[in-house]
Amino acid sequence: VGYRADAVQNFFGDGSRYKIAIQYATQVVQDGTGRVVDIARNFAGNSAFILSYGDILVDPQNYKSIVDLPDDIEAIITVTRGEDVSKGGAAFLNERMELVDLREKSPPGEVERWSAISERAVPFYNAGIYTFRPSIFEFTAKLKPSPRGEYELTDAIRELAQSGKKVQAIELTGEWADVRDPEILARLNRA
C-alpha cells in the first residue's frame, strides 16, 4: 500500500471477512510501480504471485483466469480494448497474444510509431493485473527512472518479454475501469 494506505487497510482488514488472508507492505517512497514489485519479494519468495493495481475496478472472475501460471509462461499481463493508451500502458502483442512491446503513458505520435513496427496495428490497453514468477525481480532491480522520474513496472515487463521469456496477455472480460482521477470516480458513482 502507499497513498491512503490507512483507508485500504481499514476497509479490507486482515481479509477474514472475505475468507482470505491479507498481508500488507508499505511503499514508503512512492517512486513508481516498478518499486512496488520489489516490496512483494519478501511475500513471494520463490512462488508466482498476482499484482493488481489498486485504482482499477474489474469483474472479480478475471482473477481466476490468471491464478495458474503455465510452466512455459514467465508472466501474465491483462489487457483490454477501447481505452486511450496515452493515459496508461500500450501493450503490443503478436498473433498468439504474447507481449512484444509495452510503453507507459506514451506522448502524442509515439503509439503510432510503435504500432508501425508491431505485429498488431492497434495496441491493447494494459489493464493493471499481472501474474509474475520471481524472475521479474531481476528486471525491476535494473530499472532506471523514466522521463517522468518514476521506476516504471512496464519497463521491467518489456525487458522481461524482450529477453526471450514468454509474457502472455489475457484479455479481460466484463466491466473494467481505471479510476485514475476524481472525474472518473464521480462518473462511476453516477452510473
N, C-alpha and C positions, 0 to 999 in steps of 0.2 A: 504494500500500500504506500501511497505517497500523499498527494493532495487530498485533503479531507479524510484522512485515514480514520479518524475517530468516528465519523459518520458511517463509514463502511463497517468498521468493527462493531459498532453499537447495533447496526441493523442485523448483520449476519451472526454475530457472537461466535461461539465455538462450532456452530453448524449443527448442533444436536437437534434443533427443531426441524431441520431438513434431513435428518438421518445420515449426515456426513460429518467428517472431521475436518475442520478448517484450521490451518495454521497460518500465521501472518509473519511477514518480514517487511521491514520498512525501508523504502528508498529515501534516505536522509537528504541527499543532494539530488534534486530532480533534474538530471542532465541527459535525459533521453531514454528511449525504450530499450536500447542496447544494454544499458547498465542494469535494467530490471532483471534480465535473464541471468546475469551473474549472481544476483541475490538468490535465485532459485537453486543454485548449485548445491547449497547445503541441504535443501529439501530433497532434491532429485537423486543425488548420489550417482549411481550407475544405472538408474532407471529412466525410461522415457517419461516425459511429463507434458501436461497441457498448459499452455499460457493463453489467457484471454484478456484482451484489453477491457478495462473497467468502464469505458464510456460507450459501449455498444449494447444494443438490445437485439436479441436473436431468439428464434424459436429454440427452446432447450433441446429438442430432438436432434439438432445438428451436432451436439456434443457426442452423441452416441456414434456418429459416423467417423469420428477421429480418435476414439479411445484406443483402438487396437492399431498398432503401427506394424505393418508387414515387415518381414525381415529385410527385404530388398529396398526399403524406403528409409531415408535418414530423417526426414521431416515432412510434415503435412502443413500446408498453408490453405486457409479457407478464402474463397473469393466469391464475389457477387458481381452482377452486371448493373449497368444503368446509373452508376454514380460518377460524379466529377472526379477523375483521378488526380486532378491538380490539388485537391484538398486532402488527399491521402496517398496510398500506395498504388502504383500502376504495376500490375502483375502480368508479365508477358509469358505466355505458355506455348508449348508445342502441341501437336495434334493429340498427344497422349495425356494432356493436362499436366505435363511436367513443367516446372518453373525453368524458364530460360533467363529471364532478367526481372528485376524488381527495382522500382525507383520511387522514392518518397517525395511527396509534395513537389512535383515537377513544375518548373517555371514554364510560362507560355512557349509553345513551339517545341519543347523537349519531348513531349509524348509523341508528337508526330514524327520526330526524328527517330526515336526508338521504335515506333511502330513500323517504320520503313525497313528496319533491319530484323524485326521479329518475325517469327513464323505466323503469328496472328496479327492482323492489321489493327484490331481494336483490343486494347488491354482490358483485363478484368480489374476490378477494384479489390484491393487487399481488405478482407473482412475482419481481420484482427483476432482470429483464433488460430492457434497453432498446436501441433504436437512435435516435440523435439526429442531426439536422442541426446545424450550428454556431449556428443561431438560438437554441438552448437557452441559450447564454451570455448573451444579452440578458436572459433571465428569471432566471438564477442570480445575475447581477450586482445585481438588485434585491431579493434575499432579505433578510428581517429575521429575527431569532431567533424561533423558535416558542415557545409556552408552556413547552416542555421545554428551552428555552435553546439549541436547535440550529438550524442552517440546513438546512431540510428540502428535499430534491430534489423530493419530492411537491408542495410548494407551487409550485415553478417549473414543473413539468409541468402542474399545474392551470391556472396563469396562461397558459401556452402554449396549452392547449386552449381556454380561455375567451377568448383574444384573437382567435379565429376560425381559427386554424391547426389542421389535422387531426392528431389523435393517435389512431392506430389501435391497438386492443387485439387481441392474438392469444392465444388460449387454449392453454396448454402441453399437450403430450401426454406420456404415460408418467409415470414417477415424478418427484416433486418433493418436496423437504423444505427447510424453513427451519431451519437449525441455529443457533438463536438463543440456546441456553443448554446447559449441560453435561448436563442431563437428557435433552434431545432427542438429543444426540450419543450418550449411553450407550444409549438405546433403539435408535438406528440401528445401533450396533455390535453389538447383540444379535440384530438381525434377520438 
